């Protein structure tokens, strides 16, 4: 629980960092535009600023006292934006590392407990249960299923929390900056939700079918390897390989649709 809490907290802070970067970048661009437009600087002359800020070719960087003061304010504003970028970027990097590391460690611990619990549950079944279930398919599904769970509860949970945090923070900043434009953009949210819901259901369905196909292929492989002498004696290698490849082709086609 400690890893999950700290990983979630890191994901929230990581998510908030991205709207802050966008706001800082927008203000940086506004500073450039206001400075160049306010002093009638052309695009070609603006490049000279970075090579020679005191060049007479720049109307806002000549020797007039007021204009030179504008140049100094412009440079100080750029320095402030650069420092802000550096701080936000460093914080985002640190919390992103903790987000992924803590969630992966938490997922690994949970997967270990799930493997032990699943194995105990299988051993506690009655003998008749094993007659109804193929042991090879159970083993294949146990490994593949838990691996899918590991992929789902690992760093992806942190990414979801990060995305939600970015959405909430970005929405709050958007309402603060321009609530009219924000309401216009929000009118498209229902369409996005419907499309994402449809896509997620399709992916879940194809994932289940892919796992089932791989399970059948694993059953074929284990049965053939368990009785390899009999298969070899009757020359059934080609038939077994074709059956195994058919299941793999089915999984491959479903994977493409996914």
C-alpha positions in Angstrom: 0.0 0.0 0.0 2.9 2.4 0.7 4.3 1.8 -2.8 0.8 2.4 -4.3 0.2 5.6 -2.4 3.7 7.0 -3.2 3.4 5.9 -6.8 0.0 7.5 -7.1 1.2 10.7 -5.5 4.2 10.8 -7.9 1.9 10.2 -10.8 -0.4 13.1 -9.8 2.5 15.5 -9.5 4.0 14.2 -12.8 0.6 14.9 -14.5 0.3 18.4 -13.1 3.8 19.2 -14.5 2.7 18.9 -18.2 0.0 21.7 -18.1 2.5 23.9 -16.3 5.0 23.3 -19.1 2.3 24.2 -21.7 1.4 27.4 -19.8 5.0 28.4 -19.5 5.7 27.7 -23.2 2.6 29.8 -24.1 3.7 32.7 -22.0 7.2 32.4 -23.5 5.8 32.6 -27.0 3.6 35.6 -26.0 6.7 37.3 -24.7 8.4 36.9 -28.0 5.4 38.1 -30.0 4.7 41.1 -27.8 8.4 42.1 -27.9 8.8 41.8 -31.6 5.4 43.3 -32.6 5.7 46.1 -30.1 9.0 47.2 -31.6 8.2 46.4 -35.3 10.9 43.7 -35.6 10.9 41.6 -38.7 11.5 37.9 -38.7 15.0 38.3 -40.2 16.0 41.0 -37.7 14.8 39.0 -34.8 17.5 36.4 -35.4 20.1 39.1 -34.9 19.0 39.4 -31.3 20.6 36.1 -30.3 23.9 37.0 -32.0 24.2 40.7 -31.1 21.5 42.1 -28.8 23.0 45.6 -29.0 23.0 45.6 -32.8 21.6 48.9 -34.3 19.7 46.8 -36.8 17.2 46.0 -34.0 14.9 49.0 -33.3 14.3 47.9 -29.7 18.0 47.3 -29.0 19.5 50.6 -30.0 21.0 53.1 -27.7 17.8 54.9 -26.7 17.4 54.6 -23.0 13.8 53.4 -23.0 14.3 50.9 -25.7 17.4 49.5 -24.0 15.3 49.1 -20.9 12.8 47.1 -22.9 15.6 44.8 -24.1 16.8 44.3 -20.5 13.2 43.4 -19.4 12.9 41.0 -22.4 16.2 39.2 -21.5 15.2 39.0 -17.8 11.8 37.5 -18.8 13.6 34.9 -21.0 15.9 34.0 -18.1 12.9 33.6 -15.8 11.1 31.4 -18.3 14.2 29.3 -18.8 14.6 28.7 -15.0 11.0 27.8 -14.8 11.4 25.3 -17.6 14.4 23.8 -15.9 12.7 23.4 -12.5 9.5 21.9 -13.9 11.5 19.6 -16.2 13.7 18.3 -13.3 10.7 17.8 -11.0 8.8 16.0 -13.8 11.8 13.7 -14.4 12.2 12.8 -10.8 8.5 12.1 -10.1 8.2 10.2 -13.4 11.0 7.9 -12.2 9.3 7.3 -8.8 5.9 6.8 -10.5 7.1 4.0 -12.7 9.5 2.4 -10.2 7.0 2.3 -7.3 4.1 1.0 -9.4 6.2 -1.7 -11.0 7.5 -2.9 -7.6 3.9 -2.9 -6.2 2.7 -4.8 -9.2 5.4 -7.4 -8.9 4.6 -8.0 -5.3 0.9 -8.4 -6.1 1.7 -10.8 -8.9 3.8 -13.0 -6.6 0.9 -13.2 -4.2 -1.5 -14.0 -7.0 0.7 -16.8 -8.3 0.8 -18.4 -4.9 -2.9 -18.1 -4.4 -3.7 -19.5 -7.8 -1.4 -22.5 -7.2 -3.0 -23.2 -3.8 -6.5 -22.9 -5.4 -5.5 -25.4 -8.1 -4.1 -27.9 -5.6 -7.2 -27.7 -3.4 -9.5 -28.8 -6.2 -11.1 -32.3 -6.2 -9.8 -35.0 -8.5 -12.9 -34.7 -10.7 -12.1 -31.1 -11.5 -8.8 -32.1 -13.2 -10.7 -34.6 -15.4 -12.8 -31.7 -16.8 -9.9 -29.3 -17.3 -6.8 -29.9 -19.4 -3.7 -29.5 -17.2 -1.7 -28.0 -20.1 -4.3 -25.4 -20.8 -4.5 -24.5 -17.1 -0.7 -24.0 -17.0 -0.7 -21.9 -20.1 -3.6 -19.7 -19.0 -2.2 -19.3 -15.5 1.1 -17.9 -16.9 -0.5 -15.8 -19.7 -3.4 -14.6 -17.6 -1.2 -13.4 -14.7 1.2 -11.8 -17.2 -1.7 -9.8 -18.6 -2.7 -8.8 -15.1 0.9 -7.7 -14.5 0.8 -5.6 -17.6 -2.5 -4.0 -16.5 -1.6 -3.2 -12.9 2.0 -2.2 -13.5 3.1 1.2 -14.7 -0.1 1.5 -16.8 -2.1 2.4 -13.6 0.4 5.2 -12.9 0.0 6.4 -16.5 -3.8 6.5 -16.1 -3.5 8.5 -12.8 -1.0 10.8 -14.5 -3.4 11.3 -17.4 -6.3 12.1 -15.1 -4.2 14.5 -13.1 -3.1 16.2 -16.3 -6.7 16.4 -17.4 -8.0 17.9 -14.2 -5.1 20.3 -13.9 -5.3 21.3 -17.5 -9.1 21.8 -17.3 -8.7 24.0 -14.2 -6.0 26.1 -15.9 -8.1 26.3 -19.1 -11.2 27.7 -17.1 -8.9 30.1 -15.4 -7.4 31.4 -18.7 -10.5 31.4 -20.9 -13.7 29.7 -19.7 -15.5 30.5 -22.9 -13.1 28.7 -25.1 -12.9 25.8 -22.6 -16.7 25.3 -22.8 -16.5 25.2 -26.6 -13.8 22.5 -26.4 -15.7 20.5 -23.8 -18.6 20.1 -26.2 -16.4 17.5 -28.0 -15.7 15.4 -24.9 -18.8 13.2 -25.2 -17.7 12.1 -28.7 -14.3 11.3 -27.4 -15.7 9.3 -24.5 -17.9 7.3 -26.8 -15.1 6.5 -29.2 -12.7 5.5 -26.4 -15.3 3.3 -24.8 -15.9 1.5 -28.2 -12.2 1.1 -28.7 -11.5 -0.2 -25.2 -14.3 -2.8 -25.6 -12.9 -4.0 -28.9 -9.4 -4.3 -27.5 -10.7 -6.3 -24.4 -12.6 -8.7 -26.7 -9.7 -9.3 -29.0 -7.3 -9.7 -26.0 -9.5 -12.5 -24.6 -9.6 -14.2 -28.0 -5.9 -13.9 -28.5 -5.2 -15.4 -25.0 -7.6 -18.3 -25.8 -5.9 -19.0 -29.1 -2.5 -19.0 -27.4 -3.8 -21.3 -24.8 -4.9 -23.9 -27.4 -1.5 -23.6 -29.0 0.1 -24.3 -25.7 -2.0 -27.4 -25.2 -1.0 -28.8 -28.5 2.7 -28.1 -27.8 2.6 -29.7 -24.4 0.7 -32.8 -25.5 3.1 -33.3 -28.4 6.2 -32.9 -26.3 4.8 -35.2 -23.6 4.3 -38.0 -26.1 7.1 -37.1 -28.5 8.1 -40.8 -28.9 4.7 -41.8 -30.0 4.3 -38.8 -32.4 7.7 -39.6 -33.9 7.0 -43.3 -34.3 3.8 -42.7 -36.3 5.3 -39.7 -38.2 2.9 -37.2 -36.9 5.4 -34.3 -36.6 4.1 -32.5 -39.7 0.5 -32.8 -38.6 1.3 -31.6 -35.0 3.2 -28.7 -36.4 0.4 -27.7 -38.7 -2.1 -27.8 -35.9 0.2 -25.7 -33.7 0.7 -23.2 -36.5 -3.0 -23.0 -37.1 -3.6 -21.8 -33.6 -0.7 -19.4 -33.8 -2.0 -18.0 -37.1 -5.4 -17.5 -35.5 -3.8 -15.6 -32.6 -1.7 -13.5 -35.1 -4.8 -12.5 -37.1 -6.6 -11.5 -33.9 -3.6 -9.6 -32.8 -3.6 -7.6 -36.0 -7.3 -6.8 -35.5 -6.5 -5.7 -32.0 
